[in-house]
Amino acid sequence: MSQYADLKAQIAKLQAQADEARRTEVDNVVADIRQKIAEYGLTAQDLGFAVAAKRGRPPKKVPPPARYQDPNSGNTWS
C-alpha cells in the first residue's frame, strides 16, 4: 500500500475512536446532569430553557382610520 492510503486508513480508524470516545463522554455527562437535576429538583425554567414572558407594556392598538368627516366642523367618525 502507498503511504497516502496508509494515512487515510489511520485517519478513518482514529475518527472512529474519536466518535466512540465522544459518545461515551456525552453519555456520562448526560447521566450526571440528570442526576443533579433530580437531586436539586431543577426545572427547565431554572436552567433557562423555558420561554420567558415578554416584559413591558403590550403594544398599543392603532385605531382604524375615520370613515366619515363633517365638512363644516372637520369632526370624524366611523
N, CA, C and O atoms as a Tinker XYZ file with bonds, in Angstrom:
   312  protein
     1  N      0.838000   -1.191000    0.000000    73     2
     2  CA     0.000000    0.000000    0.000000    64     1     3
     3  C      0.875000    1.243000    0.000000    63     2     4     5
     4  O      2.015000    1.235000    0.463000    81     3
     5  N      0.308000    2.294000   -0.528000    73     3     6
     6  CA     1.057000    3.544000   -0.558000    64     5     7
     7  C      0.959000    4.243000    0.797000    63     6     8     9
     8  O      0.107000    3.928000    1.628000    81     7
     9  N      1.843000    5.180000    0.982000    73     7    10
    10  CA     1.849000    5.927000    2.249000    64     9    11
    11  C      0.539000    6.706000    2.422000    63    10    12    13
    12  O      0.014000    6.809000    3.530000    81    11
    13  N      0.016000    7.254000    1.312000    73    11    14
    14  CA    -1.241000    8.012000    1.357000    64    13    15
    15  C     -2.392000    7.121000    1.811000    63    14    16    17
    16  O     -3.190000    7.521000    2.659000    81    15
    17  N     -2.479000    5.938000    1.260000    73    15    18
    18  CA    -3.554000    5.003000    1.622000    64    17    19
    19  C     -3.425000    4.598000    3.084000    63    18    20    21
    20  O     -4.433000    4.479000    3.781000    81    19
    21  N     -2.201000    4.383000    3.557000    73    19    22
    22  CA    -1.983000    4.048000    4.967000    64    21    23
    23  C     -2.466000    5.178000    5.877000    63    22    24    25
    24  O     -3.123000    4.937000    6.889000    81    23
    25  N     -2.130000    6.408000    5.501000    73    23    26
    26  CA    -2.546000    7.562000    6.308000    64    25    27
    27  C     -4.063000    7.703000    6.331000    63    26    28    29
    28  O     -4.648000    8.005000    7.371000    81    27
    29  N     -4.697000    7.484000    5.183000    73    27    30
    30  CA    -6.162000    7.573000    5.135000    64    29    31
    31  C     -6.786000    6.499000    6.013000    63    30    32    33
    32  O     -7.796000    6.762000    6.666000    81    31
    33  N     -6.228000    5.317000    6.050000    73    31    34
    34  CA    -6.742000    4.245000    6.891000    64    33    35
    35  C     -6.564000    4.605000    8.363000    63    34    36    37
    36  O     -7.445000    4.331000    9.178000    81    35
    37  N     -5.438000    5.214000    8.709000    73    35    38
    38  CA    -5.203000    5.646000   10.086000    64    37    39
    39  C     -6.193000    6.732000   10.486000    63    38    40    41
    40  O     -6.711000    6.734000   11.603000    81    39
    41  N     -6.450000    7.655000    9.559000    73    39    42
    42  CA    -7.416000    8.735000    9.832000    64    41    43
    43  C     -8.787000    8.138000   10.110000    63    42    44    45
    44  O     -9.451000    8.533000   11.067000    81    43
    45  N     -9.214000    7.197000    9.290000    73    43    46
    46  CA   -10.531000    6.575000    9.474000    64    45    47
    47  C    -10.604000    5.859000   10.823000    63    46    48    49
    48  O    -11.613000    5.943000   11.523000    81    47
    49  N     -9.532000    5.158000   11.181000    73    47    50
    50  CA    -9.503000    4.436000   12.457000    64    49    51
    51  C     -9.552000    5.416000   13.632000    63    50    52    53
    52  O    -10.296000    5.205000   14.590000    81    51
    53  N     -8.752000    6.495000   13.556000    73    51    54
    54  CA    -8.740000    7.499000   14.623000    64    53    55
    55  C    -10.081000    8.218000   14.723000    63    54    56    57
    56  O    -10.540000    8.527000   15.823000    81    55
    57  N    -10.710000    8.486000   13.581000    73    55    58
    58  CA   -12.015000    9.157000   13.602000    64    57    59
    59  C    -13.057000    8.269000   14.283000    63    58    60    61
    60  O    -13.888000    8.758000   15.049000    81    59
    61  N    -13.013000    6.979000   14.007000    73    59    62
    62  CA   -13.943000    6.051000   14.657000    64    61    63
    63  C    -13.703000    6.013000   16.164000    63    62    64    65
    64  O    -14.655000    5.968000   16.943000    81    63
    65  N    -12.439000    6.033000   16.576000    73    63    66
    66  CA   -12.113000    6.044000   18.003000    64    65    67
    67  C    -12.578000    7.340000   18.659000    63    66    68    69
    68  O    -13.102000    7.329000   19.773000    81    67
    69  N    -12.381000    8.464000   17.954000    73    67    70
    70  CA   -12.805000    9.759000   18.491000    64    69    71
    71  C    -14.322000    9.811000   18.631000    63    70    72    73
    72  O    -14.834000   10.325000   19.626000    81    71
    73  N    -15.043000    9.286000   17.645000    73    71    74
    74  CA   -16.507000    9.274000   17.709000    64    73    75
    75  C    -16.995000    8.447000   18.896000    63    74    76    77
    76  O    -17.919000    8.848000   19.603000    81    75
    77  N    -16.371000    7.295000   19.109000    73    75    78
    78  CA   -16.762000    6.435000   20.227000    64    77    79
    79  C    -16.452000    7.097000   21.561000    63    78    80    81
    80  O    -17.255000    7.019000   22.490000    81    79
    81  N    -15.279000    7.756000   21.670000    73    79    82
    82  CA   -14.914000    8.442000   22.915000    64    81    83
    83  C    -15.889000    9.575000   23.202000    63    82    84    85
    84  O    -16.292000    9.770000   24.349000    81    83
    85  N    -16.270000   10.322000   22.173000    73    83    86
    86  CA   -17.231000   11.418000   22.364000    64    85    87
    87  C    -18.581000   10.876000   22.819000    63    86    88    89
    88  O    -19.200000   11.417000   23.736000    81    87
    89  N    -19.027000    9.815000   22.178000    73    87    90
    90  CA   -20.322000    9.223000   22.527000    64    89    91
    91  C    -20.321000    8.775000   23.995000    63    90    92    93
    92  O    -21.299000    8.984000   24.712000    81    91
    93  N    -19.224000    8.164000   24.431000    73    91    94
    94  CA   -19.117000    7.715000   25.819000    64    93    95
    95  C    -19.130000    8.898000   26.782000    63    94    96    97
    96  O    -19.821000    8.870000   27.800000    81    95
    97  N    -18.363000    9.937000   26.456000    73    95    98
    98  CA   -18.307000   11.108000   27.332000    64    97    99
    99  C    -19.656000   11.818000   27.406000    63    98   100   101
   100  O    -20.069000   12.249000   28.482000    81    99
   101  N    -20.341000   11.941000   26.277000    73    99   102
   102  CA   -21.658000   12.594000   26.264000    64   101   103
   103  C    -22.633000   11.804000   27.121000    63   102   104   105
   104  O    -23.403000   12.390000   27.882000    81   103
   105  N    -22.612000   10.478000   27.007000    73   103   106
   106  CA   -23.495000    9.646000   27.839000    64   105   107
   107  C    -23.232000    9.881000   29.318000    63   106   108   109
   108  O    -24.171000    9.983000   30.107000    81   107
   109  N    -21.957000    9.969000   29.700000    73   107   110
   110  CA   -21.606000   10.211000   31.102000    64   109   111
   111  C    -22.059000   11.585000   31.572000    63   110   112   113
   112  O    -22.566000   11.726000   32.685000    81   111
   113  N    -21.880000   12.593000   30.735000    73   111   114
   114  CA   -22.278000   13.955000   31.097000    64   113   115
   115  C    -23.794000   14.045000   31.253000    63   114   116   117
   116  O    -24.288000   14.652000   32.204000    81   115
   117  N    -24.530000   13.442000   30.323000    73   115   118
   118  CA   -25.997000   13.470000   30.392000    64   117   119
   119  C    -26.484000   12.770000   31.658000    63   118   120   121
   120  O    -27.398000   13.255000   32.325000    81   119
   121  N    -25.884000   11.647000   31.985000    73   119   122
   122  CA   -26.278000   10.929000   33.199000    64   121   123
   123  C    -25.997000   11.788000   34.434000    63   122   124   125
   124  O    -26.812000   11.830000   35.355000    81   123
   125  N    -24.860000   12.467000   34.457000    73   123   126
   126  CA   -24.513000   13.327000   35.587000    64   125   127
   127  C    -25.489000   14.500000   35.709000    63   126   128   129
   128  O    -25.922000   14.843000   36.809000    81   127
   129  N    -25.829000   15.106000   34.581000    73   127   130
   130  CA   -26.764000   16.236000   34.600000    64   129   131
   131  C    -28.139000   15.778000   35.080000    63   130   132   133
   132  O    -28.767000   16.455000   35.895000    81   131
   133  N    -28.609000   14.643000   34.585000    73   131   134
   134  CA   -29.916000   14.131000   35.016000    64   133   135
   135  C    -29.941000   13.862000   36.513000    63   134   136   137
   136  O    -30.931000   14.147000   37.186000    81   135
   137  N    -28.845000   13.310000   37.034000    73   135   138
   138  CA   -28.764000   13.022000   38.466000    64   137   139
   139  C    -28.819000   14.311000   39.266000    63   138   140   141
   140  O    -29.494000   14.365000   40.294000    81   139
   141  N    -28.123000   15.354000   38.818000    73   139   142
   142  CA   -28.123000   16.626000   39.540000    64   141   143
   143  C    -29.482000   17.325000   39.442000    63   142   144   145
   144  O    -29.920000   17.951000   40.407000    81   143
   145  N    -30.142000   17.226000   38.307000    73   143   146
   146  CA   -31.474000   17.808000   38.164000    64   145   147
   147  C    -32.437000   17.148000   39.149000    63   146   148   149
   148  O    -33.222000   17.828000   39.810000    81   147
   149  N    -32.371000   15.829000   39.240000    73   147   150
   150  CA   -33.248000   15.118000   40.171000    64   149   151
   151  C    -32.887000   15.449000   41.613000    63   150   152   153
   152  O    -33.770000   15.611000   42.455000    81   151
   153  N    -31.606000   15.547000   41.896000    73   151   154
   154  CA   -31.153000   15.812000   43.262000    64   153   155
   155  C    -31.594000   17.185000   43.746000    63   154   156   157
   156  O    -32.008000   17.331000   44.896000    81   155
   157  N    -31.510000   18.184000   42.890000    73   155   158
   158  CA   -31.833000   19.551000   43.286000    64   157   159
   159  C    -33.242000   19.978000   42.892000    63   158   160   161
   160  O    -33.659000   21.086000   43.231000    81   159
   161  N    -33.980000   19.135000   42.191000    73   159   162
   162  CA   -35.350000   19.468000   41.807000    64   161   163
   163  C    -35.420000   20.635000   40.838000    63   162   164   165
   164  O    -36.307000   21.481000   40.949000    81   163
   165  N    -34.496000   20.690000   39.894000    73   163   166
   166  CA   -34.453000   21.806000   38.946000    64   165   167
   167  C    -35.503000   21.633000   37.862000    63   166   168   169
   168  O    -35.888000   20.517000   37.513000    81   167
   169  N    -35.959000   22.779000   37.335000    73   167   170
   170  CA   -36.921000   22.780000   36.233000    64   169   171
   171  C    -36.257000   23.386000   35.006000    63   170   172   173
   172  O    -35.158000   23.934000   35.086000    81   171
   173  N    -36.937000   23.279000   33.870000    73   171   174
   174  CA   -36.418000   23.875000   32.638000    64   173   175
   175  C    -36.286000   25.389000   32.795000    63   174   176   177
   176  O    -35.359000   25.996000   32.259000    81   175
   177  N    -37.210000   25.989000   33.528000    73   175   178
   178  CA   -37.149000   27.431000   33.759000    64   177   179
   179  C    -35.927000   27.791000   34.605000    63   178   180   181
   180  O    -35.293000   28.817000   34.357000    81   179
   181  N    -35.586000   26.968000   35.597000    73   179   182
   182  CA   -34.397000   27.204000   36.413000    64   181   183
   183  C    -33.138000   27.190000   35.558000    63   182   184   185
   184  O    -32.185000   27.923000   35.824000    81   183
   185  N    -33.143000   26.351000   34.531000    73   183   186
   186  CA   -31.969000   26.212000   33.675000    64   185   187
   187  C    -31.967000   27.198000   32.511000    63   186   188   189
   188  O    -31.018000   27.238000   31.727000    81   187
   189  N    -33.030000   27.991000   32.399000    73   187   190
   190  CA   -33.090000   28.997000   31.339000    64   189   191
   191  C    -33.636000   28.473000   30.024000    63   190   192   193
   192  O    -33.450000   29.107000   28.986000    81   191
   193  N    -34.309000   27.321000   30.046000    73   191   194
   194  CA   -34.844000   26.748000   28.820000    64   193   195
   195  C    -36.307000   27.079000   28.585000    63   194   196   197
   196  O    -36.795000   26.920000   27.466000    81   195
   197  N    -37.021000   27.532000   29.606000    73   195   198
   198  CA   -38.443000   27.840000   29.459000    64   197   199
   199  C    -38.598000   29.161000   28.716000    63   198   200   201
   200  O    -37.740000   30.040000   28.802000    81   199
   201  N    -39.679000   29.286000   28.003000    73   199   202
   202  CA   -39.956000   30.525000   27.285000    64   201   203
   203  C    -40.350000   31.580000   28.311000    63   202   204   205
   204  O    -41.300000   31.405000   29.073000    81   203
   205  N    -39.610000   32.663000   28.313000    73   203   206
   206  CA   -39.876000   33.739000   29.257000    64   205   207
   207  C    -41.006000   34.625000   28.736000    63   206   208   209
   208  O    -41.135000   34.845000   27.532000    81   207
   209  N    -41.802000   35.117000   29.645000    73   207   210
   210  CA   -42.873000   36.039000   29.268000    64   209   211
   211  C    -42.253000   37.359000   28.828000    63   210   212   213
   212  O    -41.214000   37.779000   29.337000    81   211
   213  N    -42.910000   37.997000   27.881000    73   211   214
   214  CA   -42.405000   39.284000   27.412000    64   213   215
   215  C    -42.582000   40.324000   28.507000    63   214   216   217
   216  O    -43.586000   40.335000   29.219000    81   215
   217  N    -41.607000   41.181000   28.624000    73   215   218
   218  CA   -41.657000   42.229000   29.637000    64   217   219
   219  C    -42.154000   43.522000   29.010000    63   218   220   221
   220  O    -42.055000   43.729000   27.800000    81   219
   221  N    -42.683000   44.374000   29.854000    73   219   222
   222  CA   -43.121000   45.678000   29.401000    64   221   223
   223  C    -44.585000   45.708000   29.032000    63   222   224   225
   224  O    -45.318000   44.733000   29.199000    81   223
   225  N    -44.982000   46.837000   28.536000    73   223   226
   226  CA   -46.388000   47.022000   28.162000    64   225   227
   227  C    -46.677000   46.382000   26.817000    63   226   228   229
   228  O    -45.801000   46.303000   25.956000    81   227
   229  N    -47.909000   45.924000   26.640000    73   227   230
   230  CA   -48.266000   45.401000   25.320000    64   229   231
   231  C    -48.338000   46.553000   24.322000    63   230   232   233
   232  O    -48.589000   47.689000   24.723000    81   231
   233  N    -48.127000   46.294000   23.051000    73   231   234
   234  CA   -48.179000   47.373000   22.066000    64   233   235
   235  C    -49.582000   47.989000   21.999000    63   234   236   237
   236  O    -50.590000   47.299000   22.150000    81   235
   237  N    -49.616000   49.287000   21.773000    73   235   238
   238  CA   -50.900000   49.987000   21.665000    64   237   239
   239  C    -51.564000   49.630000   20.347000    63   238   240   241
   240  O    -50.910000   49.486000   19.314000    81   239
   241  N    -52.885000   49.491000   20.413000    73   239   242
   242  CA   -53.640000   49.211000   19.199000    64   241   243
   243  C    -53.865000   50.516000   18.456000    63   242   244   245
   244  O    -54.259000   51.525000   19.041000    81   243
   245  N    -53.610000   50.477000   17.175000    73   243   246
   246  CA   -53.797000   51.659000   16.339000    64   245   247
   247  C    -55.267000   51.715000   15.935000    63   246   248   249
   248  O    -55.795000   50.749000   15.386000    81   247
   249  N    -55.934000   52.843000   16.204000    73   247   250
   250  CA   -57.352000   52.935000   15.825000    64   249   251
   251  C    -57.485000   52.950000   14.301000    63   250   252   253
   252  O    -56.612000   53.466000   13.603000    81   251
   253  N    -58.572000   52.387000   13.794000    73   251   254
   254  CA   -58.769000   52.391000   12.342000    64   253   255
   255  C    -59.006000   53.819000   11.853000    63   254   256   257
   256  O    -59.450000   54.672000   12.621000    81   255
   257  N    -58.715000   54.078000   10.596000    73   255   258
   258  CA   -58.934000   55.426000   10.063000    64   257   259
   259  C    -60.428000   55.772000   10.049000    63   258   260   261
   260  O    -61.278000   54.889000    9.931000    81   259
   261  N    -60.728000   57.048000   10.169000    73   259   262
   262  CA   -62.126000   57.512000   10.177000    64   261   263
   263  C    -62.751000   57.277000    8.809000    63   262   264   265
   264  O    -62.097000   57.434000    7.778000    81   263
   265  N    -64.022000   56.901000    8.815000    73   263   266
   266  CA   -64.728000   56.662000    7.557000    64   265   267
   267  C    -65.483000   57.911000    7.079000    63   266   268   269
   268  O    -65.690000   58.128000    5.885000    81   267
   269  N    -65.872000   58.701000    8.046000    73   267   270
   270  CA   -66.699000   59.861000    7.685000    64   269   271
   271  C    -66.101000   61.118000    8.291000    63   270   272   273
   272  O    -65.455000   61.075000    9.338000    81   271
   273  N    -66.329000   62.254000    7.605000    73   271   274
   274  CA   -65.864000   63.534000    8.128000    64   273   275
   275  C    -66.906000   64.603000    7.808000    63   274   276   277
   276  O    -67.408000   64.697000    6.688000    81   275
   277  N    -67.216000   65.410000    8.835000    73   275   278
   278  CA   -68.145000   66.531000    8.655000    64   277   279
   279  C    -67.381000   67.640000    7.938000    63   278   280   281
   280  O    -66.373000   68.121000    8.454000    81   279
   281  N    -67.841000   68.055000    6.760000    73   279   282
   282  CA   -67.105000   69.076000    6.027000    64   281   283
   283  C    -67.143000   70.450000    6.722000    63   282   284   285
   284  O    -66.242000   71.262000    6.509000    81   283
   285  N    -68.155000   70.722000    7.539000    73   283   286
   286  CA   -68.233000   72.020000    8.186000    64   285   287
   287  C    -67.346000   72.094000    9.439000    63   286   288   289
   288  O    -66.625000   73.075000    9.619000    81   287
   289  N    -67.389000   71.092000   10.291000    73   287   290
   290  CA   -66.666000   71.158000   11.544000    64   289   291
   291  C    -65.330000   70.403000   11.497000    63   290   292   293
   292  O    -64.448000   70.670000   12.313000    81   291
   293  N    -65.170000   69.464000   10.554000    73   291   294
   294  CA   -63.949000   68.664000   10.491000    64   293   295
   295  C    -63.978000   67.455000   11.409000    63   294   296   297
   296  O    -63.007000   66.699000   11.449000    81   295
   297  N    -65.077000   67.246000   12.160000    73   295   298
   298  CA   -65.185000   66.084000   13.040000    64   297   299
   299  C    -65.219000   64.815000   12.204000    63   298   300   301
   300  O    -65.789000   64.786000   11.113000    81   299
   301  N    -64.589000   63.748000   12.744000    73   299   302
   302  CA   -64.562000   62.468000   12.049000    64   301   303
   303  C    -65.200000   61.405000   12.926000    63   302   304   305
   304  O    -65.266000   61.552000   14.147000    81   303
   305  N    -65.676000   60.323000   12.290000    73   303   306
   306  CA   -66.234000   59.182000   12.997000    64   305   307
   307  C    -66.235000   57.972000   12.079000    63   306   308   309
   308  O    -66.023000   58.083000   10.871000    81   307
   309  N    -66.480000   56.804000   12.685000    73   307   310
   310  CA   -66.528000   55.562000   11.899000    64   309   311
   311  C    -67.915000   54.997000   11.930000    63   310   312
   312  O    -68.169000   53.952000   11.331000    81   311
